[in-house]
Amino acid sequence: MNKPVLVILAAGLGTRYGGTAGLKQIDPVGPGGEIIVDYSVFDAIRAGFQKVVFVIKREMEDAFRETIGSRVSSQIETAYAYQKIDDLPVGYTVPPGRIRPWGTAHAVMAARHVVKEPFAVIGADDFFGFGTFRALGRYLSEVDPESEDFAMAGFTIENTVTRYGHVSRGICETEQGYLRGVTERTYITLASDGRPQYSLDHGVTNVPIPRGSIVSMNTWAFTPRMFHELEAGFPAAIDAMEDPLKGEYYLPSAVDALIRSGKATVKVLETKERWYGVTWQEDKPLVMQAIADMIARGDYPEKLWK
């Protein structure tokens, strides 16, 4: 039986939530000063994960270690990987003027030096619920680590959209429990009647998304083979970027390419859990109230780390 690892992507600066003025990943939302990632690690431990790896920028390391790192390291084996803008394929250089990271697929690549086991991937500023980690952990504990049999936690679209601003989601095509394709939508909002919709022109024209649609929240289960595939696909992703200063290597797009080429299969682990996140500052009170309600129901102790 494998010993699953949890890779947490935490390198983003959170520009929509306050930019460099504050790291949204370490903004308290729990009654004991817990941040969202505290709850993710707590759930992962309960679900049988044996190690957590934080993907961060080096310049945020001290602040991150002093907050989440100091608490988590006493509960589970903890390691760090660093997303570096100059971590590029041979023959490529950072375009003059580029300051942002290369996206979620590039962030996962950063963990290749410290992760040798089947692993799950989540974002640091997203709350996914225990059921999500239980499904990912069960899958990873049994998967052949030499295979390219991957999995994804599939959320319904209406459980993943904020009331404020817009979010990015991978809209999924599924067949008989397996993922057939992912289309990244970077501008998803709620219509006035509460129905989710996406736009290709920043809200000028909106297209409805059917209720019940399965979306990717970048909650994946991979074997170590994924690192090889991400490295192999990175050059083509860079070449295809329309804007070399802002283009990104999206993880859902990388997975989609592997599925369509027949290199990998991705099982959809559907979850009814509701996503909570602080994509925008206005989201924080809603997240705090949701966590308070879950504590009142007995889902979590009032203080996670005693």
C-alpha positions as CSV (number, residue, x, y, z in Angstrom):
1,M,0.0,0.0,0.0
2,N,1.3,3.4,-1.0
3,K,1.9,6.3,1.5
4,P,0.2,9.3,-0.1
5,V,1.8,12.7,-0.2
6,L,-0.1,16.0,-0.2
7,V,1.3,18.8,-2.4
8,I,0.0,22.2,-1.6
9,L,0.4,25.0,-4.1
10,A,1.0,28.2,-2.2
11,A,3.4,30.2,-4.4
12,G,0.8,32.7,-5.6
13,L,0.9,36.2,-4.2
14,G,-2.9,36.6,-4.2
15,T,-3.1,39.8,-6.2
16,R,-6.9,39.7,-6.3
17,Y,-6.9,39.5,-2.5
18,G,-4.5,42.3,-1.7
19,G,-1.4,41.7,-3.7
20,T,2.0,42.0,-2.0
21,A,0.4,43.8,1.0
22,G,-0.6,40.5,2.5
23,L,-0.5,36.8,1.7
24,K,-4.0,35.5,1.6
25,Q,-2.6,32.0,2.2
26,I,-1.7,32.9,5.8
27,D,-4.8,35.0,6.6
28,P,-6.6,33.5,9.7
29,V,-10.2,32.2,9.3
30,G,-10.6,29.9,12.3
31,P,-11.3,30.8,15.9
32,G,-7.9,29.7,17.0
33,G,-6.0,31.6,14.3
34,E,-6.2,28.7,11.9
35,I,-5.8,29.4,8.2
36,I,-7.6,27.5,5.4
37,V,-4.6,25.3,4.8
38,D,-4.6,24.2,8.5
39,Y,-8.0,22.5,7.8
40,S,-6.7,20.9,4.6
41,V,-3.7,19.4,6.4
42,F,-5.9,18.3,9.3
43,D,-8.3,16.5,6.9
44,A,-5.4,15.0,5.0
45,I,-3.9,13.5,8.1
46,R,-7.3,12.0,9.0
47,A,-7.5,10.6,5.4
48,G,-4.1,8.8,5.8
49,F,-1.7,11.1,4.0
50,Q,1.8,10.7,5.4
51,K,3.6,13.8,4.2
52,V,2.9,17.4,3.1
53,V,4.9,19.4,0.6
54,F,4.4,23.2,0.4
55,V,5.2,24.8,-3.0
56,I,6.1,28.4,-2.2
57,K,8.3,31.3,-3.3
58,R,11.5,31.6,-1.4
59,E,10.7,35.2,-0.5
60,M,7.6,34.1,1.4
61,E,9.4,31.2,3.2
62,D,10.0,32.9,6.6
63,A,6.4,34.1,6.9
64,F,5.0,30.8,5.8
65,R,7.2,28.7,8.2
66,E,6.4,30.9,11.1
67,T,2.7,30.4,10.6
68,I,1.5,27.1,9.0
69,G,4.9,25.4,8.9
70,S,5.6,25.7,12.6
71,R,2.2,24.1,13.4
72,V,2.0,21.4,10.8
73,S,5.5,20.1,11.1
74,S,4.7,18.7,14.6
75,Q,1.8,16.8,13.1
76,I,3.0,15.3,9.8
77,E,6.3,15.1,7.9
78,T,6.7,18.4,6.2
79,A,8.9,19.6,3.2
80,Y,9.2,22.6,1.0
81,A,9.6,23.1,-2.8
82,Y,10.3,26.4,-4.4
83,Q,8.6,27.7,-7.6
84,K,11.3,29.7,-9.4
85,I,10.6,31.8,-12.4
86,D,13.9,30.7,-14.0
87,D,13.1,27.0,-13.6
88,L,12.7,26.5,-17.4
89,P,13.5,23.9,-20.1
90,V,16.9,23.9,-21.6
91,G,17.2,26.7,-24.2
92,Y,14.6,28.9,-22.7
93,T,15.1,32.1,-20.7
94,V,12.8,34.4,-18.7
95,P,11.4,37.1,-21.0
96,P,12.5,40.6,-20.0
97,G,9.8,42.1,-17.9
98,R,8.1,38.9,-16.7
99,I,7.6,38.8,-12.9
100,R,4.8,36.3,-12.4
101,P,5.2,32.5,-12.0
102,W,4.4,30.2,-14.9
103,G,1.2,28.7,-13.6
104,T,-0.2,25.7,-11.7
105,A,1.5,23.0,-13.9
106,H,4.8,24.7,-13.3
107,A,4.1,24.9,-9.6
108,V,3.5,21.1,-9.5
109,M,6.8,20.6,-11.4
110,A,8.6,22.4,-8.6
111,A,7.8,19.5,-6.2
112,R,9.6,16.9,-8.5
113,H,12.8,17.0,-6.4
114,V,11.1,16.1,-3.1
115,V,8.2,13.9,-4.0
116,K,8.8,10.3,-5.1
117,E,5.4,8.8,-4.1
118,P,1.9,9.0,-5.5
119,F,0.6,12.4,-4.5
120,A,-2.4,14.7,-4.4
121,V,-2.4,18.4,-5.4
122,I,-4.5,21.1,-3.9
123,G,-4.4,24.9,-3.6
124,A,-3.4,26.6,-0.3
125,D,-6.3,29.0,-0.2
126,D,-9.1,26.6,-1.0
127,F,-11.2,24.6,1.5
128,F,-12.3,21.2,0.1
129,G,-13.8,19.2,3.0
130,F,-12.8,15.9,4.5
131,G,-14.7,13.8,1.9
132,T,-12.4,15.2,-0.8
133,F,-9.2,14.1,1.0
134,R,-10.7,10.7,1.9
135,A,-11.5,10.0,-1.8
136,L,-8.0,11.2,-3.0
137,G,-6.2,9.3,-0.2
138,R,-8.0,6.0,-0.9
139,Y,-7.2,6.2,-4.6
140,L,-3.5,7.1,-4.0
141,S,-3.0,4.3,-1.5
142,E,-3.9,1.7,-4.1
143,V,-2.7,3.1,-7.5
144,D,0.2,1.6,-9.3
145,P,3.0,4.2,-8.7
146,E,4.6,3.3,-12.1
147,S,1.4,3.9,-14.1
148,E,-0.2,7.0,-15.6
149,D,-3.5,6.2,-14.0
150,F,-4.5,9.5,-12.4
151,A,-7.6,10.8,-10.7
152,M,-9.4,14.1,-10.0
153,A,-11.9,15.2,-7.4
154,G,-14.9,16.5,-9.3
155,F,-17.0,19.2,-7.8
156,T,-20.3,20.5,-9.1
157,I,-20.0,24.0,-10.5
158,E,-22.6,25.5,-8.2
159,N,-20.6,24.4,-5.2
160,T,-17.5,26.3,-6.4
161,V,-18.4,29.8,-7.4
162,T,-18.0,32.9,-5.2
163,R,-20.6,35.7,-4.9
164,Y,-17.9,38.3,-5.5
165,G,-15.8,38.8,-8.6
166,H,-14.8,35.9,-10.9
167,V,-13.0,32.6,-10.6
168,S,-11.2,30.2,-12.9
169,R,-12.4,26.6,-13.2
170,G,-11.7,23.7,-15.5
171,I,-15.1,22.6,-17.1
172,C,-15.0,18.8,-17.4
173,E,-16.2,16.3,-20.0
174,T,-16.8,12.9,-18.3
175,E,-17.7,9.5,-19.6
176,Q,-18.4,6.4,-17.5
177,G,-16.6,7.8,-14.5
178,Y,-13.5,9.0,-16.4
179,L,-12.4,12.4,-17.5
180,R,-12.5,12.9,-21.3
181,G,-11.4,16.6,-21.4
182,V,-11.0,19.8,-19.5
183,T,-11.7,23.3,-20.8
184,E,-10.2,26.1,-18.7
185,R,-12.5,29.0,-18.1
186,T,-10.8,31.9,-16.5
187,Y,-13.8,34.2,-16.0
188,I,-16.7,32.4,-14.2
189,T,-19.3,34.5,-12.3
190,L,-22.8,34.1,-11.0
191,A,-25.7,35.6,-13.0
192,S,-28.3,37.7,-11.2
193,D,-30.5,34.6,-10.8
194,G,-27.6,32.6,-9.2
195,R,-26.8,30.5,-12.2
196,P,-23.1,30.1,-13.1
197,Q,-21.8,31.5,-16.3
198,Y,-18.5,32.1,-18.1
199,S,-17.2,34.8,-20.3
200,L,-14.4,35.1,-22.9
201,D,-14.5,38.9,-22.9
202,H,-14.4,39.7,-19.1
203,G,-18.1,39.8,-18.6
204,V,-19.3,41.6,-21.8
205,T,-20.9,38.4,-23.1
206,N,-21.8,35.6,-20.8
207,V,-22.5,31.9,-21.6
208,P,-24.5,29.8,-19.0
209,I,-22.9,26.7,-17.5
210,P,-25.5,23.9,-16.8
211,R,-26.1,23.2,-13.1
212,G,-24.5,20.0,-12.0
213,S,-21.5,20.4,-14.4
214,I,-18.4,18.8,-13.1
215,V,-15.5,21.1,-12.7
216,S,-11.8,20.8,-11.8
217,M,-10.6,22.6,-8.6
218,N,-7.1,21.5,-9.3
219,T,-7.6,18.7,-6.8
220,W,-5.7,15.9,-8.5
221,A,-4.2,12.5,-7.7
222,F,-1.0,11.7,-9.6
223,T,1.7,9.2,-9.7
224,P,5.3,10.4,-10.0
225,R,5.1,9.8,-13.7
226,M,3.2,13.2,-13.9
227,F,6.4,15.1,-13.3
228,H,8.0,13.6,-16.4
229,E,4.9,14.5,-18.5
230,L,4.8,18.1,-17.2
231,E,8.4,18.7,-18.0
232,A,7.9,17.2,-21.4
233,G,4.9,19.4,-22.2
234,F,6.4,22.7,-20.8
235,P,8.3,23.8,-24.0
236,A,5.2,23.6,-26.1
237,A,3.1,25.4,-23.5
238,I,5.6,28.3,-23.5
239,D,5.7,28.4,-27.3
240,A,1.9,28.7,-27.4
241,M,1.6,31.6,-25.0
242,E,0.2,34.7,-26.7
243,D,1.6,37.0,-24.0
244,P,5.1,35.8,-22.8
245,L,4.8,38.2,-19.8
246,K,1.5,36.8,-18.5
247,G,1.0,33.4,-20.1
248,E,0.6,30.4,-17.8
249,Y,1.0,26.7,-18.0
250,Y,-2.3,25.5,-16.6
251,L,-2.5,22.1,-14.9
252,P,-6.0,21.2,-16.2
253,S,-4.7,22.0,-19.8
254,A,-1.7,19.7,-19.3
255,V,-4.0,16.9,-18.0
256,D,-6.3,17.5,-20.9
257,A,-3.5,17.1,-23.4
258,L,-2.4,13.8,-21.8
259,I,-6.0,12.4,-22.0
260,R,-6.5,13.4,-25.6
261,S,-3.2,11.9,-26.6
262,G,-4.0,8.6,-24.8
263,K,-1.0,8.8,-22.5
264,A,-3.0,9.0,-19.3
265,T,-6.4,8.1,-17.8
266,V,-8.1,10.2,-15.1
267,K,-10.8,8.7,-12.9
268,V,-13.3,11.2,-11.6
269,L,-13.9,11.0,-7.9
270,E,-17.1,12.9,-7.5
271,T,-17.6,14.8,-4.3
272,K,-20.6,16.6,-2.9
273,E,-18.4,18.8,-0.7
274,R,-18.7,22.5,-1.0
275,W,-15.7,24.6,-1.8
276,Y,-14.8,27.7,0.2
277,G,-12.0,30.1,-0.6
278,V,-10.8,33.6,-0.2
279,T,-10.4,34.5,-3.9
280,W,-11.6,38.0,-3.0
281,Q,-11.5,40.0,0.3
282,E,-15.3,39.9,0.5
283,D,-15.2,36.1,0.6
284,K,-13.4,36.0,4.0
285,P,-16.5,36.6,6.3
286,L,-18.4,33.8,4.4
287,V,-15.5,31.4,4.9
288,M,-15.2,32.2,8.6
289,Q,-18.9,31.7,9.1
290,A,-18.9,28.4,7.2
291,I,-16.0,27.1,9.4
292,A,-17.8,28.3,12.5
293,D,-20.9,26.3,11.5
294,M,-18.8,23.2,10.8
295,I,-17.3,23.5,14.3
296,A,-20.7,23.8,15.8
297,R,-21.8,20.6,14.0
298,G,-18.7,18.8,15.4
299,D,-17.0,18.4,12.1
300,Y,-13.8,20.1,13.4
301,P,-12.6,20.9,16.9
302,E,-12.5,24.5,18.0
303,K,-8.7,24.4,18.0
304,L,-7.2,22.1,15.4
305,W,-3.6,21.9,16.8
306,K,-3.7,21.3,20.6
